[in-house]
Amino acid sequence: MQSEKLTFTGHGGDTLAARLDRPAEPVRAVALFAHCFTCSKDIAAARNLSGRLTAAGWAVLRFDFTGLGHSQGEFANTGFRGNIGDLVAAAGRLAETVGAPQLLIGHSLGGAAVLAAAPRLDSVRAVATIGAPADPDHVLDNFGCDLDAIREHGEGEVTLGGRKFRVSREFVEDVEAATVTDALGSLHRALLILHAPRDMQVGIDNATRLFAAARHPKSFVSLDDADHLLTDAADAGYAANVIAAWAERYVTFAEEPADETPEGVVRVREADPEGFLQDIHAGGRHRLKADEPEEHGGTDRGPSPYQYVSAGLGACTAMTIRMYARRKEWALTHVAVDVSHDRIHAEDCADCETRSGRIDRFRRIIRLEGDLDEDQRTRLREIADKCPVHRTLENEIRIETDLA
């Protein structure tokens, strides 16, 4: 993932701070992300969501609303309509930089904002909300008794998430006057609502109201036991994967450039420099992905390198057995091969030439189906060892490396 800082002019003329995350490969589509109430573009959920989407080929712009994060302006002087204006301005900046957004993603109050902003952006084809309130004035519940003081004195200070914010009466009135459910009937975009049933900040009933008010195509996905801020990276990753898969049905992806990988060459390109995701082009026709599990710092979007080695051995074994049975016209109806990899002490290997240190071990379990007698099954077991990949792994291997 490549990340760059951007700025643009918000609805009130203030300079707003943004970050554009791009995939290492060519951009397939563009998304705009709106953060939660009083949060910023740099909270964990925003970073994790953006990282997963860029791994899937998306360019994602996330920015700080007026008066928040690294953006200029006074939070007290903005409101829900200001948030919508900031979103429209951010979409314009995106169009100038990498392309107009086809997907809007909004978290919490940002979800309400993207629903309201979408009809003003012709390029948008799909909208996804995460933990969004059915009406923006839901955020005022967090003000408690401070709300009365704000109404009485024209402004006041509220503490949200351990931070203090100065809020004006105009802000309160603007949020109270805003509606989202009424606007959903004319959204005319595909809608995905993600919400956690145990969300203690914005109850699941908000998702019910949004879904009921929206027209098709609309979808709902439960985030199970995730919290409102998606503080668990696995929850944010799950949400991003769902959004990416869902959006493919509704957005138009840029045509991928013709692959110039020569025949006989497997080309591996890094897709996420901050993780381990790799793009694999094989023979100019086939595209695969390799990754590591999340517990090892990856995003688990593809098999690990050793799983690919195991897959090569298993596939070659099954092909070799099939070719032999076909030539013999034996009644083999199906072949399945399970392959696992580990490392063992060399001294535990009775027929290994190496007697010290550790060696790699691939274990194969072959399942043969069909009307085969015991001699045929034994012969097919022997033929498995004739598999070319098997022989390659057991022979001496030479690897030559040059810098391009």
N, C-alpha and C positions, 0 to 999 in steps of 0.2 A: 504494500500500500504506500502511495506517495501522498503526502499531506502538505498543504501550503496555506499560509495565512492570507486572508483577503479582507478588504473593507468595502463598505458601500454606504450610501446615504439612506437613513431610515425615513419613516413617515413624517417625522418632525424636523428633518434637516440635520439630525445628529449623525455622526460617523459611527457605524456599527461594525463590530468585529465578527469575523466569520472564519471558518476553516473548511477548506475543500479537500476531501479525501478522494483520491483516484486509484483505480486498480493499476497494477504494473502493466497489465495487458491493455489493449485498446478498450475504450469505454463502450459498454453495450447500451446503457441507458442512464438517465440522470434522475436523482431524487433530492428532495428538500426536506430537512428534518427540523421540527419545532420542539423546543425543550419544554419541560414542565414549569409550573408557576414558581417564580423566584429562583429557578435553577439557572444553569448555564449550559453552553454548548459542550463543556468539558466534563460534565458529570460522567460517572462510569457507564451508565446506561447508554448515553449518547455515543461514547467512544466505542463501546462494544457492539452496538447496533451498526454503526457506520463501518467498523472493521469487517464484520461479517458480510455486509452488503458489497463492500468493495472487493472482497474475495470472490463474490459471485459476478463481478464485472460491472458493478454500479459505480458511478461517481456520486458522492453525497456531499451536499453543503449543509453544515450546521452552523448556527450563528447565535449571538446573544441579542435578545430583544433590548429595546431602548432602556437604558438605565440599569442594565444587569451585566454581570460578567465583566468583559473588557470593553463593552460598548459605552459610548458617551450618552449624555442625556439624564434626565431626572425620572426615576421610576414613578414618583408621585404624580408626574405630569402626563403619564401615559395611561392607557386603559386597554380594554379588549379591542376596540376599534383601531387603536394604535398598533396592537399586535398584528391585526390583519394587514394594516398598511405596511408594516415591516416585512411580513411574509411576501407581499406582492413585490416590494422593492428587492428582496433577496432573490426572488424568481427572476427578476430582470437582470440582476448581476450574474446569475447562473447562465442565463441565455447568452450573455456577452462573453462568458469565459469558456464554458464547455458544452452548453446546450440547454434548451428550455426543459424544465422538469416535467416528467410524465407521472411521477409518483410523489405524493405528499405524505409524510409520516409525522404524526403529532402525538406527543406524550403528555398526558394529563390535560392541563388547560391548553397546552399546545395542540392537543387533539381537537378541542373545540375550535381553536383558531384555524386549523387547516380545513375543517369542514366549512367554515364560513368563508374562507379565502378561495377555495377551489373553484366556485363559479366565476371568479374574476380572472382565472388563469386558463386560457384556451388550450394550453399544451397539456394540462393535467388529464390523465386518463384513469387514475386510480388513487384512492385515499385510504390510508391505514391509520387507525387510532389505537393508542395503548393507554388503558386506564383513564379514558376521557370522561368528563362530566357531561351529563345531558344538557345542562345549562351552565354558562360561565359563572353565574352568581354562587355556584357551589363553593368557590374558593373563599367566599366571605365567611363561611362557617369557621374558617381558621382564625378569624380576627377576634372572636369572643367578645368580651365586654368593650374592647377597644373600638368596636364598630360604632357604638353609641357616641363615644367621645369624638370620633371623626365627624359624624353627622352634626354634632352640636358645635364644634369649634372650627369646622372647615378642613381640618387635617389632623393627623395624629401619627404616632409611631406604633408599629406592630412588630412583634417578634415571631419570625417564621424560620423554623429549622435552625434555631440558635442565632439567627442574624436579625438585625433591626432594619426595618424599612419605613420610610416616611410615606404615608398614603394620604391622598387628598379626597375631599368629599366628591369631587368630579369623577375620580377613579371609581369610587364605590357606585355612584349613580350610573356610570357608563357600563360597568359590569352587570348591574342589576337590570339594565334595559336590554342587554344583549340576549338573543335567543338563538339556539342552534337547531332544536328539534323541528321548529317551524320551517327552517331552511332546507332540511333534509329532503323534503319532497321534490325539490327542484335541483338537487345535487347533480343528477345526470352523470355520475361517475361511479365506477365500481367501488364498493366500500367493504373494508375489512375491519372488524371490531375485535380487538384483543383485550381481554380483561381477566383479572384474577378474582375468583370468588371470595378470597379472603382479604381482598384489598380493604384496608382499614381507613384509607384517606378518601377514596371515591368508591362508594359501594357498588356492588354488581348490579343493583337495580338501574343504575345509570346506563349500563350496556343494554339492558332490556328495553329501556325507553328509546335509546338511539336506534336499536335494531327494528323496533316496531314502527318508528317514524320513517325509516329509510325505505326506498324502493329497491327492487332487484336491478342489477346483481348485488347482493349483499351476503356477507359471511361473518360468522362469529367463531372465534377460537378461544378456548379457555386457557389461561396461563397457570392453572392449578394453584400451587401454594406460593407463587411469586409474591413479593411485596410490591407496594405501589411504585417505588423507585427502581425496581429491577436491579437491586444491589448485587444479586448473585449473577456473575458473568454467564453462567449456564442458562439462566432465565432470559437474559438479554440476547444470548446467542440463539436460543430456541425461537424467540420472537422474530429475530432477523431472518432466520432460515424460512420460517413460515411466510413472512412478508415477501421474500424474494421468490419463493415458489409460487405463491398466489398471484403476484403481480405479472408473472410471465404470460398469463392468460390475457392480460388486458393492455399491456404496453407494447410498443413497436421497438424491437431491438435493432441497433445498427448492424448492418451487414458486416460480418467478420471478414477481415482481409484474407485473401487466398493464402493458404499455408504453403510456404516454400521449403518445407523440410524435404531433403532428398530421399528418394526411395532407398530403403536399407538403413536409414538413420533414425534413431529415436532421439528427439530433441526435447530437453527438459528446460522450462523457463520458470523462474521464481515468480509466483503470483502475489506473495505477501511477504515483503522483506522483514516485517515485524513478527512474523510467525514462521511456519514451515510449509505452507501450501505451495504446490508446484503444478504447473501445467505441463502435460506430456503430449507431444505430437508424435505419432508413430506412422511412418510410411506415407505422410502427407494426407491421410484420410481419417485417421482415428485420433480422437482427443480424449484424454483421461486426466485424472487428478490424483496426486499423491499428497499425503499429509501425515501428521502424527496425532495420536489421541489427545484430548484436552488435558489429561493428567500429565502429559509430557510437553505441554506448552503449545500444542497445535490446536486446530479447530475441527479435526475429525471429519473433514469434507472429502476424504478419499482414503484408500488403503495406505498403509505404511510401506516403505521400500521393501522390507523383508516380506510383507504380505504379497507384494508383487512377485518377488522371487519364488515364494511358495506357490503362487498362482501359476507361474510359468512351469514349474515342475509338475503340478497337478494336471494342467491342461495337456502338456506333452505326454504324460503318462496315459491319460484317457485316450488321446488320439492314437498313440502307438498300439494300445490294446485293441482299439476299434479296427485299425487297419489290418492287424494280424487276423482277427476273428472274421473280418469281411473276406479276406483272401482265402481263409480256410472254410468259409461258408458255415461257420458255427452259429448256433442259435443264441447268440449274445444279444439281449434286448436293451440292456442299459448298463452304463458304467458311471460310477461316482468315485471321486478320490478326495479324501480329507488329508490335508497336509498341515503340519505344525512345525514350528522352528524353535529351537532353544540351543543353549550351549552346555556342554558337559565336560567333565575332566577327561583328558585324553587317556589317562590310565584306566578309565572305566570302559574303554572301547577295545574289545578283544582283537578285532581284525584291522585296527588302524595302525599305520606306520608310525605316526607321531605318538610318542609315549609321555610327553610332558606338556603342561599348560592346559588350555581349554580348546575344544574344537566345536565347530557348528554341527548340529544334528537336525536333519529333516526327517520327520516321521510321517509315513504314508499308510493310510488305511484305504484299501481298495474294495469297493462293493461291486460285485458282478451279478447281474440278473439275467435269467434265461435258462433254457433247458440244457445245462452243461453238466457233463459227468466230472468226476473228480480229477481225471487226467487232464481234461481241458482246462479246468480251473487252475490246476498247478502250472500248466504250460503258460497260461495268460499271466500268472503271477511272475514267472520267469521273464516273460516278454516285457513286463513293466520296467525291468532293469536295463532294457535296451533303448529306452527313451533317450533321444539326443540330449535333452536338458539334463537328465540324470547323469549321463556320461560327462557332460561339460562340468557339472558341479563336482564330480569325483576326480576328474583329471586335473593336471597342473594347468593353472590359468595365468595368462600374462595380460596385464592391463597397461596400455601405453597412453600417456597423457601429454597433450601439448596445449599451449595457450593460443587462442585464435588471434 
